[in-house]
Amino acid sequence: MIFDKNNNEVKIGSMIKVLFIDPGFISTFPRREARIIKKMVGKTFEVVDIEHEKALVTQPFDMLNSISLFIDSEEMELINDN
């Protein structure tokens, strides 16, 4: 079981808002991907998986590619609780 920054339970299928992604982590990516990851902050995503007490979200960026990130509790806020 995982929780958001407000201690709300987050499940697969929940919608979460990404509040923060560590800039040091973002800087490890190539420029194009780093821009896409930065733009994920403030957006809402569906949780597609949960592993290691983190929520997996995916951001498509063209017809064939996407970026998936595991988001920590303090980096997300539950929008609804499907």
C-alpha positions as CSV (number, residue, x, y, z in Angstrom):
1,M,0.0,0.0,0.0
2,I,1.3,3.5,-0.8
3,F,0.1,7.0,0.1
4,D,0.4,10.5,-1.4
5,K,1.8,13.5,0.4
6,N,-1.5,14.0,2.3
7,N,-1.6,10.3,3.5
8,N,-4.3,9.3,1.0
9,E,-4.0,5.8,-0.3
10,V,-2.9,5.5,-4.0
11,K,-3.8,2.5,-6.0
12,I,-3.4,1.3,-9.6
13,G,-5.9,3.4,-11.6
14,S,-5.8,6.4,-9.3
15,M,-5.2,9.8,-10.8
16,I,-2.3,11.7,-9.2
17,K,-0.8,15.1,-9.8
18,V,3.0,15.1,-10.0
19,L,4.2,17.8,-7.6
20,F,7.9,17.5,-7.8
21,I,10.7,15.7,-9.7
22,D,14.3,16.1,-8.4
23,P,16.2,18.4,-10.7
24,G,19.3,16.3,-10.2
25,F,17.5,13.3,-11.4
26,I,16.1,15.2,-14.4
27,S,19.6,16.4,-15.3
28,T,20.7,12.7,-15.9
29,F,18.6,12.5,-19.0
30,P,19.4,13.7,-22.5
31,R,18.1,17.3,-23.2
32,R,14.9,16.2,-25.1
33,E,13.8,13.8,-22.4
34,A,14.7,16.2,-19.6
35,R,12.4,18.8,-21.1
36,I,9.6,16.3,-21.3
37,I,10.2,15.1,-17.7
38,K,10.2,18.8,-16.4
39,K,6.8,19.3,-18.1
40,M,5.4,16.4,-16.1
41,V,5.4,18.5,-12.9
42,G,2.0,19.9,-12.3
43,K,0.2,17.5,-14.6
44,T,-2.2,14.6,-13.7
45,F,-1.4,11.0,-14.6
46,E,-3.1,7.6,-14.1
47,V,-1.1,5.2,-11.9
48,V,-0.3,2.2,-14.1
49,D,1.6,0.2,-11.6
50,I,3.0,0.2,-8.0
51,E,6.4,-1.1,-7.1
52,H,8.8,-0.5,-4.2
53,E,6.2,1.8,-2.6
54,K,6.2,4.1,-5.6
55,A,3.6,4.9,-8.3
56,L,4.4,4.4,-11.9
57,V,3.2,7.0,-14.4
58,T,3.8,7.3,-18.1
59,Q,4.2,10.3,-20.3
60,P,4.0,9.6,-24.1
61,F,6.0,12.0,-26.2
62,D,5.6,10.8,-29.8
63,M,3.8,8.1,-31.6
64,L,6.2,5.3,-30.5
65,N,7.9,6.6,-27.4
66,S,7.1,7.4,-23.8
67,I,8.8,8.0,-20.5
68,S,7.7,6.1,-17.4
69,L,8.7,7.3,-13.9
70,F,8.2,6.0,-10.4
71,I,6.9,8.8,-8.2
72,D,7.5,8.9,-4.4
73,S,4.8,9.7,-1.9
74,E,6.0,13.3,-1.2
75,E,6.1,13.9,-5.0
76,M,2.4,13.3,-5.7
77,E,-1.1,14.2,-4.7
78,L,-4.2,12.0,-5.2
79,I,-6.8,13.6,-7.5
80,N,-9.3,10.8,-7.2
81,D,-9.4,7.3,-5.7
82,N,-10.7,4.9,-8.4
